[in-house]
C-alpha cells in the first residue's frame, strides 16, 4: 500500500497495488476471485467507518485499488507509543467507530475474519474532532458473506476467535 496525492484534485489517497506477476506465481484465479470479492464487499459496505475503494485501475503489470487516505494503522501507533493514546476520549472514540464499522458489516451480512491492529487505519487530521471518524476498518482480504458458511481457518492466529483456534464452526 502506498500513500499518494492526486495532483489534479490535490487529494490524498492510498493505493493498494497487486502485482500480477506475483499473483501468477500462485493460484492466479483464486487470487483474482479474492480481490474481486474484497472489492465487492467494500463497495457494498460503503461507510465513513470503512476504508473505501474509490476506483479500480489496471495496468499491464498491476491491479490497483485507489482507496481512502489514512496516515497509519493502530499497530504502527502502538509501536511509536503516540502521546494521544493515554486519552480516555480517544479510546472511546476508537471503540465507537469500530463498533459502527461492525454494525455496517452486520447489516450487510459480512464477516471480516481478520480484525487486528494493522487493519485499523487512522486519519490524523480527524483525531481532534468528534464530527469525523479518526479510525476506519480495512483489510477485507479474508472477508466473506455470512451465507457462505465456511469453517476455513483464515486471518491472524493471535487475533483469532477461540472457536477458530479450536477448529469449531
C-alpha positions as CSV (number, residue, x, y, z in Angstrom):
1,X,0.0,0.0,0.0
2,X,1.3,3.4,-1.0
3,X,0.3,6.9,0.1
4,X,-0.2,9.2,-2.9
5,X,-1.6,12.5,-3.9
6,X,-3.9,13.1,-6.9
7,X,-2.2,16.2,-8.4
8,X,-5.2,17.2,-10.5
9,X,-7.6,17.3,-7.4
10,X,-4.9,17.9,-4.7
11,X,-6.5,14.9,-2.8
12,X,-4.5,12.4,-0.7
13,X,-5.3,8.7,-1.4
14,X,-3.8,5.3,-0.7
15,X,-3.0,2.8,-3.4
16,X,-3.3,-0.9,-2.8
17,X,-1.2,-2.5,-5.5
18,X,-1.5,-6.1,-6.6
19,X,1.5,-7.2,-8.8
20,X,0.1,-9.5,-11.5
21,X,3.4,-11.3,-11.9
22,X,3.4,-12.3,-8.2
23,X,-0.2,-13.4,-8.4
24,X,0.5,-15.6,-11.3
25,X,3.2,-17.5,-9.3
26,X,0.4,-18.8,-7.2
27,X,-3.2,-19.8,-8.0
28,X,-4.0,-16.7,-10.2
29,X,-7.7,-17.4,-10.5
30,X,-8.0,-17.9,-6.7
31,X,-6.3,-14.5,-6.0
32,X,-8.4,-12.7,-8.7
33,X,-11.6,-14.1,-7.1
34,X,-10.5,-13.0,-3.7
35,X,-9.6,-9.5,-5.0
36,X,-13.0,-9.3,-6.8
37,X,-14.8,-10.3,-3.6
38,X,-12.9,-7.8,-1.5
39,X,-13.9,-5.0,-3.9
40,X,-17.5,-6.2,-4.0
41,X,-17.7,-6.3,-0.2
42,X,-16.1,-2.9,0.4
43,X,-18.4,-1.3,-2.1
44,X,-21.4,-2.9,-0.6
45,X,-20.4,-1.8,2.9
46,X,-19.5,1.8,1.9
47,X,-19.3,3.8,5.1
48,X,-17.3,6.6,6.7
49,X,-16.1,3.9,9.2
50,X,-14.6,1.6,6.5
51,X,-11.7,2.3,4.1
52,X,-13.5,2.7,0.8
53,X,-12.3,1.8,-2.6
54,X,-12.6,4.9,-4.7
55,X,-11.8,3.2,-8.0
56,X,-10.0,0.2,-9.5
57,X,-7.2,0.7,-12.0
58,X,-5.5,-1.9,-14.1
59,X,-2.1,-1.6,-15.9
60,X,-0.2,-4.2,-17.8
61,X,1.6,-5.3,-14.6
62,X,-0.7,-4.3,-11.7
63,X,-4.2,-4.2,-10.3
64,X,-4.6,-1.1,-8.2
65,X,-7.3,0.0,-5.7
66,X,-7.4,3.7,-5.2
67,X,-8.6,4.0,-1.6
68,X,-9.5,6.5,1.2
69,X,-6.4,8.1,2.6
70,X,-5.1,7.1,6.0
71,X,-1.9,8.1,7.9
72,X,-1.0,4.9,9.8
73,X,-2.5,1.8,11.3
74,X,-3.1,1.0,15.0
75,X,-0.1,-1.4,15.0
76,X,2.2,1.4,13.9
77,X,0.8,3.8,16.5
78,X,1.3,1.2,19.3
79,X,4.9,0.8,18.2
80,X,5.5,4.5,18.2
81,X,3.6,4.9,21.5
82,X,1.9,8.1,20.4
83,X,1.1,10.6,23.1
84,X,-2.6,10.7,22.4
85,X,-3.0,7.0,23.3
86,X,-3.5,7.8,27.0
87,X,-6.6,9.9,26.5
88,X,-9.9,8.2,27.5
89,X,-11.8,10.3,24.9
90,X,-9.6,8.8,22.2
91,X,-10.2,5.2,23.3
92,X,-14.0,5.8,23.5
93,X,-13.9,7.4,20.0
94,X,-12.0,4.5,18.5
95,X,-14.2,1.9,20.2
96,X,-17.4,3.7,19.0
97,X,-16.1,3.9,15.4
98,X,-15.0,0.3,15.3
99,X,-18.4,-0.8,16.6
100,X,-20.0,1.4,13.8
101,X,-17.9,-0.4,11.2
102,X,-19.0,-3.8,12.6
103,X,-22.6,-2.6,12.5
104,X,-22.3,-1.8,8.8
105,X,-20.8,-5.3,8.2
106,X,-23.5,-7.0,10.2
107,X,-26.3,-5.1,8.3
108,X,-24.8,-6.3,5.0
109,X,-24.2,-9.9,6.3
110,X,-20.4,-9.7,6.0
111,X,-17.8,-11.3,8.3
112,X,-14.4,-9.6,8.3
113,X,-12.4,-12.5,9.7
114,X,-9.2,-10.6,10.2
115,X,-9.8,-7.7,12.7
116,X,-6.4,-6.8,14.2
117,X,-4.4,-3.6,14.9
118,X,-2.8,-3.5,11.4
119,X,-6.3,-3.4,9.8
120,X,-7.5,-0.4,11.8
121,X,-6.4,2.7,9.9
122,X,-6.1,6.2,11.3
123,X,-6.7,9.6,9.8
124,X,-4.5,12.0,11.9
125,X,-6.4,15.2,10.8
126,X,-9.6,13.8,12.4
127,X,-8.0,12.9,15.8
128,X,-9.1,16.1,17.5
129,X,-12.7,16.2,16.3
130,X,-15.8,14.2,17.2
131,X,-17.5,15.0,13.9
132,X,-15.3,12.9,11.6
133,X,-14.0,9.4,12.2
134,X,-10.4,9.0,13.0
135,X,-10.3,5.2,12.6
136,X,-11.5,3.1,9.7
137,X,-11.7,-0.6,9.3
138,X,-9.8,-2.1,6.3
139,X,-8.1,-5.2,5.3
140,X,-11.0,-7.1,3.7
141,X,-8.8,-9.8,2.1
142,X,-10.5,-12.6,4.0
143,X,-14.0,-11.1,4.3
144,X,-16.9,-13.3,3.3
145,X,-20.7,-13.2,3.4
146,X,-22.5,-15.0,6.2
147,X,-24.4,-17.1,3.7
148,X,-21.0,-18.5,2.5
149,X,-20.8,-20.9,5.5
150,X,-17.2,-21.9,5.9
151,X,-15.1,-23.4,8.6
152,X,-11.9,-22.4,6.7
153,X,-9.3,-21.1,9.2
154,X,-8.0,-17.7,7.9
155,X,-6.8,-14.5,9.4
156,X,-4.2,-13.8,12.0
157,X,-3.8,-16.6,14.6
158,X,-3.1,-14.2,17.5
159,X,-6.3,-12.3,16.9
160,X,-8.5,-15.3,16.0
161,X,-11.7,-16.1,17.9
162,X,-11.5,-19.2,20.3
163,X,-13.8,-21.2,18.1
164,X,-11.5,-20.7,15.1
165,X,-8.4,-21.8,17.1
166,X,-10.4,-24.9,18.3
167,X,-11.4,-25.7,14.7
168,X,-15.1,-25.3,15.5
169,X,-17.7,-24.0,13.1
